[in-house]
Amino acid sequence: MASAVALLVAGTLGTTGATIVGTAVHLLGASDEWALTTGALTAAAALLPAVALARRTWRVERYGDDT
């Protein structure tokens, strides 16, 4: 359950961050490709910690250890 919430929150924040960063880069005069790329990288960077947390939570729930 906690892993699903973490992924949902990270996905929402990643999408919001990607939209803001992509728009800002585009407004600064960069091409559409640069805006899309920076937005995608922002979304991926937001998801990485959530995936790690989800994996750890799943392992604790399944195996009962925290190592």
Secondary structure as UniProt FT lines:
FT   HELIX           2..27
FT   TURN            28..29
FT   HELIX           32..63
//
